[in-house]
């Protein structure tokens, strides 16, 4: 049984790799990084990382809060439907459940600039299809795709509407509430013919649960809130996938030039992905049954799994004109917190998200030494938190910078964070008035262990707008620091830590952790074991043997700054080693000197 499964899985992977090679498109993905939302966006118009096609390495498509491994969405994307001048009813679906190897109908071109552009607030990017684009949020994403080039036509039953899409994503580092949403702008332009009775939809497959527990995505349900034009996917409490902090919500806003009351709104859910009639096979059926019915379905009561189609129309799609509308992905602390954040988005949308801004990220530089880490951040011409201007404040404070904060985590680049120090401008009766500093040193640290540091800048409050002090993103400025001495000139003092290595010791629970999984995985596994050779010269070869002389593994070390090398206690043929006494040799590759030593493994 195991062999059969492995062969089938390998066959699927190879098949998908072959598919990926056929795409004539500059495929790209990006993950929001500024706030608490870690949502994968692709330049194929979809809300997930097609892991094979785009090389997305993560396990979570839609994580909130950051670092929680709480998943919220299997996949989703935009649909556009309408009637051609020939009377054909067609639907372009960027993504949707369908049989066959090709699910996608929208792709970027093969042009080198059709990647995902990232632009910070106030920065200007000369994007070929959007010259002089200026960032709105703490970090914008900008992407372009269409439904008619060669990659789109790989889907055999796809008949294009000849649409160009430009999509932007706004994300913020704060204040709280704003850092729990992502705002999407869509610009849709028909390039070949006018489209009559056009309707726009988002198809969303909420999968809410903690993937660390083998998330049960069949214990979700869907809800709708008319006053907010908000559709929500919610996880059942408890269950095999535990509890999640937030549901996931999607808002739609009327396009420019339309009022909500002028449009026909539809929202329909299905309890299973392939439920009969939920995702019809033909464009005509999708358009008639899901996009244009004007039906707001009753809320789902049972937690039996769900996905939904959320639509509005009819709108005009005229060659040469561009239709612009906005959507928002919303999270929060529980359903109540999500609804509060949706109300915030609704209010801020009315002012086109022209908001007070946090200062830019301080240009952080980290230097390490024996048991110590030194951080420094001095303003530069390109990154000057102290001199930044904010035209969107109402209090007349043209330069609202107030100070810096220094953070540290011993767990991960997503925190939890400890505030080490705060510095602010002196003598202005704001904050603590302790004065500014642009460096920080921490001593008495463990050598050869990873620590995570960040420095942020924060602003004064805007009392006229009743807007809080804003702080630049902690996560966006994280750097890893590994203290330790400089490598010795040659061998002679090489040692192994820990020695003995004990298999019954939970090294992963140390603080900071001696053993930890990679950032894409929460739980410790056997391959995360860590034994370390220290006091290594810059260039050397480590060979490991059993006491009987059997060669176990060879490690190559080539680093002029780092005097250690890790080993996961796995042999050169991929087997975990047994308990016993082991011998190592270290040969200095520059002078040929050799040191011999021993270590013990107890499992």
N, C-alpha and C positions, 0 to 999 in steps of 0.2 A: 504493500500500500504506500509506504513512504517513497519508494523508488518511483512509482507511477506518478505521484504528485510532483516530485522534483522534476521529472522529465517534462510534464505538462507545463509547469511554471516556467522552466527554462525556455520552452518553445514559445510561450506567450511573450517573454521578454525579448527574445530574438526577433519575433514577428513585429513587435512594436518598434524595435530599433530599425528594422527594415522600413517600416512605415515612416518613421521620423526622417530617414534619409531621403524620402521622396518629396518632402515639403520644399517648395521653392520659395522660402520665406525666411526672414531674419527673426526667428523666434526668440522671445525674451520674457523674463519674469522679474518681478520685484516684490519686496515685502515691506509694508509700512513699518517704520522704525521709530517714529518720534514719540508716540503716545503709548497707550496700553493695548492698542489693537495691533495684532500681527496678522494682517490679511494678505494673502498672495494674490497679486494681479498679474495677468498676462496680456501681451499685445495681440491676443486672439479674441479679445472681448469677453473673457471668462474670468471667474473668481477662484481659480485654483491653480496649482502647479501640476501640469501634465508631466509627471515625473520623468518619463522616458523621453518625450518629445522635447522638453525644455531643459532637462537636467536639473530640475528643482530637487535639492537634497533633503528637504525637511519632511517631517512626518505629519505636520499639522497645517491645514489649509487656512484656517480662520481661528487663531488663538486669542483668547481673552480670559483673564489678564495676561500680559506678556510673561512667559516663563511658567505658566500654569499647566501646560499640556491639555488644556480644556478646548476641545474642538467644537466648532459651531456650524460648519458647512461642508457637505460633500463636494458640491460643485454648483455652478450657476452661471448665468450669462444673459445677454440682451437678445431679444427677438424683435424683428420688424416685419410686419405683414401689410399687404395692400393689393390693389388691383392695377394691373398694367394697362396701357392704352389698347392692347389687344384683348382685354377682358379676362386675362388669366389672373387667378388669385395665387399669390406667392408669399412665402414666409422665409425670411433669412433668420436662422437660429444659430447664434454663435456657438451654443452648446445645448444639448438636450438628450435625454435618454433615447437611444435609437439602436437598432441592431446593426451589426457590421463593424468593420475596423475603423471607419472614418466617421467620427462624431461631429466634427467641427466644420462650420461653413464660413467663418471669417478668419482672415489671416493678414499679417503685415506683408508688405512687399519684400523683395529681396534686397532693397536698397540699404546701405550700411547705416543710414540715419533712422531707419524704422525699428529702432530699439525702444526701450522705455527710458525717457529722459527724466532726470530728477533735478528740480530747481528749487532753491530755497527762497523764502519770502524776500521780496525786493530785488532778487537777482534777475538778470536778463540773460536769456539763452537764445541764440540764433538758430532755432530749429528750422530746417529748410521749408517745412510746410506751415510754420508759424513764426516768422521772423520777429524778433524783439519780444518774445514771450517773457512776461514778468511774473515771478512767483507770488502766489497769494497767501499760502499757508506756510507753516514752518518747513514743510517740504512737499512740493507738488510732484506728482508723476504725470508725464505726458506721453501718449502713445497714439498710433494710427493703425488702422486695419481696414479691410474692405471685403466684399463678398463675391468678387468676380474674377480674381486672378487664378493662376494655375492650381495653387494649393487648395483653394475653395472648391474647384471643380473636381477634385479627387472624390468627393462624395457623390456617388452616382446619381442620386435622386435630387440633387440640389440644382435649382434654377435660380440664378442670381437676380436680385432687384437692382444691381449695379449701384451699390451704395458705398460711399466713403464715410468712415467713422473716425472722429478724433475724440479721444477720451482723456479727461484729466481726473486726478485723484488729489484731494486736499487732506492733509493730516496735521494735527497740532500736538504739541507737547503739554499743553495746559491752557487754561486752568482745568480743574477736575470737572468732568462732564464733557468738555470739548476734546479732551485727550482720550475719550471713549467712543469716538465716532470717526468715520471716514466719509467724506463727501465726494460724490462722483458727478462730473459734468460730461454730458454726451453732446456732440455736434455731428449731425447726420446730414449728408449732402447727396442727393441723387445725381448721377453724372450722365445717364443715358436717356431716361424718359421720366415724365411726371408720374407720380404714384397717387392714385385716388384712394380715398377712404383708408388712409394709413393708420395703423395701430402700433403702439409700442408696448413691449412687455419685458418684465424681468422674470426669468424662470429660476427659482431658488430651491435647492434641496438641503434643508437644514438637517445637519447631523450633529446633535448637541450631546456631548458627553466627554468624559475624561479618557483619552486614548490609552493612558497608562493602565487602565483596568479593562482593556478590551471593549471599548465603547459599544454599547448596545444602541444602535441608531434606529431601532424599531420601537423605541419608547419615547418618541417625540410627538408633538402635536402642533397645529398651526392656528393662529388667532389673527383677528383683524380689528383695527381701531379706526373707525370712519373719520373722526374729527382730526386725526393726524395723518390720514392716508398712509397708514403704517401696517405692514404685515409682519408677523412675528412667528418664529419657530422656537418652541419651548421644550425643555427636557422634563421627563417625569422625575419627581424627587426620589432619591435613593436608587435602588436597582443595581445591576451589575456594573454600571458605569459611574456610580457615585453621584454626587451633587455637583452642579456647576454654578458658578457665581452669577452668570448672566444668560438670558436667552439671546437670540440674534434677531434684529429687526431691520426691515428695509422700508424706507419712505420713498415715495415718488412725488415730484412737484410738477405742476402744469408747465408746458413749454412756454417760452417767451411769446407774448401776444395772446395767450389763452388764459381763461379763468377756470378753476376747477369745476364750476357749475356748467361750463360750456362743453364739457367732455363726458364721455361714457366710460365709467370705471368698472373694471371686472377684477374679481379675486376668487380663485378656485383652487382647492387643495385636493390631493389624493393621498390615500394612506399607504400605498405601495408604489415604487417607481414605475412598474409596468402594469399598474392597475388598468383594466380595460377602459378605454375612452379617455384616460387622463392625459396621455401624450399620444395623440393620434398620429398615424403614420404619414398622412398626406398633408400638404400645405393647406389645402382647402379646409380640411377638418380642423387643423390647428387654429386657423383664422376664425372659423365659424363657431367652434365649440369652446375655445379658451380665451380668445383675444377680444371678441366683439360682442359678447352676450350681454354685457352690462349687468352682470350678476355678481353681487357680493354674497358669497356662500356663508351659511351659518358656521360659527366657530367649531372647530374640531373638539370633541369632548374627550374621546379616548386617546390615550397615549399609544398609538399603534404605528408610529412612523409617519412621516409626512413630507410632501413637497408641494410647492404652489406656483401658480402663474398669476402675476399682478400686472394689469394692463390699463391703458387709457387710449382714447381716440374718439372720433377720427381727427386727424391732423393733415395739413397739406405738406406734401413733399414735392417741391417744384425744382426742376433742374436749374442750377445756378443759385438757389436759395439754401440756407443752412438752418435746420431745426435744432434749437438748443433746449435741453431740459436737464434737470438735476435730480439725482437720487442720493440717498444717504444710508449707510450701513451703521446701525446704532447698537450699542451695548450699554450696560449699566449694572449697578448692584441690585440684582433681582429684577423682576418685571417692573416694579415701581421706579427703580432707578433708570431703567431703559426708557420708560415713558417720560420721566423728567428730562432726560437728555434729548429725546425726540422733540419735546416742546422747546428746548433751547435751540436746537437746529432750526426749527420752524421760525423762531424769532430772529436768529442771526441771518437766515437766508434773505429776510426782507431788507437787510442792509448789505447784501452781497458779500458777506463775510469780511467786511472792512473792519478789522478788529485791532485793538492794541496788541503789540507783539512783544514776546520776550526778547532779551538781548541775544545776539548771535553766540554760537558756541565759543568758549575760550580756546585758544590754540594750545592744547595740552601737550607737554613734553615730559616723558618719564625716564629717569635714570635709576639704575639699581646698583646696589653695592652689597657688601657682606651684612646680612641681617637688616638691610635698610632699603627704603625706596624714597626717591626725591622727585617731587612733582613741581613743575613750573609752568606758568602761563602768562605770557606778556602779549599785549595787543600788538597786532601787525596791521599793515595797510589793508590786507584782505580780510582780517578777522579782528574787529575792534569792538568788543562789547561795551567798552566805556564811552565810546563816542557815537554809538548808533542813534539814528533819528527815527522817531515814530510819528508819522503824520496823522495817525488814526486816533490819537488820544484827544480827550475833550478838556483836559485840565491845563493845557498850555505848556506842559512839561516837554520841551522839545527833545531833551536828552534824559530819558527816564532811568538810565542805569543806576543801580543802587549798590550791588555787591556780588560776591562770589561765595559758592558753597563747595566744600570738598567731601566726596563720598567714597566709601569703600564697601566691598562685598567680599566675603570669603567663600561664597557659594557658587555664583554664576554671574555672567554679564547682564542678567535680568534681575539681579538682586537676590534676596532682600538687602537693602542698603542701610549703612550706618553713617550718620552725618558726623564727620570728623571735625570740621571747623567751618565757621562762617565769618566772612569779612564784609564790612560795609563802609560806605563813605562816612567820614567823621564830621561832627558838628552841624548836621542838618536836621537834627531832632526826628530822624526816621530810623527805625530799627534800633540797634545797640550802639551805634556811633563808635565802634571800636577801631575803625580805620581799615584801609585796604592792605592786602598782602597779595603777592603774585607767586608765592612758592609755599611748599609744605613738605616737611620731611617726617617720615615715620620710621622709627627704629624698633629693635627687639622683635623683628619678624623672623619666621622660620625660613631658612634657606631652601631653595629649589622647590618651592611650593607656589602655585599660582594665586595671586590676589587680583582683584578687579577694582579699578579706581575710575572716578569721573569727577570733573570739575564743571560746575554750571555757573551761569550768570543770572541774576534776577533783577527785576525792575521795581520801581515804586508803584504803589496802588494808584488807580485813577479814581479819585473820589467823586468826580463829576459824573462819570459813567457808572459808578459803583462797580468797578472792575478790579479784581484782586491783583496783587503783585504776581507777575508772570516770571517763570523760570525756564531757562532753556532745558532741553531734554537730557536727562541723566543717561539714558541708554545710548543716545546718539553720540556721546563723547566718551564712551567706555574704552579703556585701554587695559591690557593684561600686563602685570608686572611680576617677575619672578626673581626675587632677591637671591644673591649668592656671590661668593668671592670670584675674582678673576681666575681663569685656569692657571694651574702651576706650569712651570717651564718644561717639566718632564714627569715621568712616572715616579713612584716611590711612596706616595701617600694615598693611592687609590683605595677606597673603601666601599662597602655595600651597605645600604640602609633600606629597610630595617634588616637587622641581622641579629637573631634569626627572623625570617619572615614567617608569620603565623597565619595559617589559613582560617583559623577560628576567630581572628580579630577583625572587627568591622571597620577597616580603615576608611571606608567610604563615609562613615559617620563622624569622623574627626572634624574639627573646625579650626582651621580650614581642612577640607577633605584631602587625605593623602591619595585616595583613589576616587575617581569620579567618571561618570559616563560622558560621552561627547554631548554638545549642546542640543543635538537633535533627538536625544534619548534621555528619559528621566531616570530610569532604573539601572542600578549597577548590575553588570553581567560578568561572567568569568573572565572575559577578555579584557576587562578593565583593571585586572590586578597590576600592581606596580612595584617593582623592585628597582632600585636606583644605584648606579655606579657614580661615585662622586670623586672630586679632586682629579679629574681627567685633564691631560694636556690637550692643546688645541686639535691635534691630529693623532688619532690612535685607533687601534683595532682591539676589540674585546672578544675573547673566545671563552665559551663556557663548556665545562666537561663534568661528567659524573666522576665519582671517586675512582671508578674502574677505568677511566680514560675515554669513555664514549663522548664524542663531540655532540653537544646539544644545540648550540646556536653561536652565530658570529654577529657582532654589532659593530658598525662603522661609526666613528665619531669624528666630525669635522666642523668645529665651531670655535672661532677665536675668542668668543665672549662667554660662552656657556660651558662650565666645567663639569657637566654631568650628562648622563644618558640613561633613559628609562628602558625597562624591559618588562613585558607582560607575563613572564614566566611560562612562555609557550615555546616549544622547540621549533627548529627550522622546518619540520614537517607538519606544524600546526597542532601539535598535541600539548596539552597542559602537563607540566612536569610533576613528578611525584615527590613525596617527602624524601629528604635525604641531605647528605653533605655534598656540596658541589665545589668544584675548583674553577677559578677564572684566571686568565692571563690577560694582561694589557700590554700591548707593544706600541711604543712611541714611534709613529711613522716617520718622524723627522730625524731621530738619532738611533733608532733600533733598540733602545733599552726596553727591557721587559720586566714587569712586576707580576708575581704570582700571589694569589690569595684564595681564601675559602669563604663560603657562606652556607647557612643552613636554612632549609625550607621545612616547615612543620605544617602538615595539613590534617 
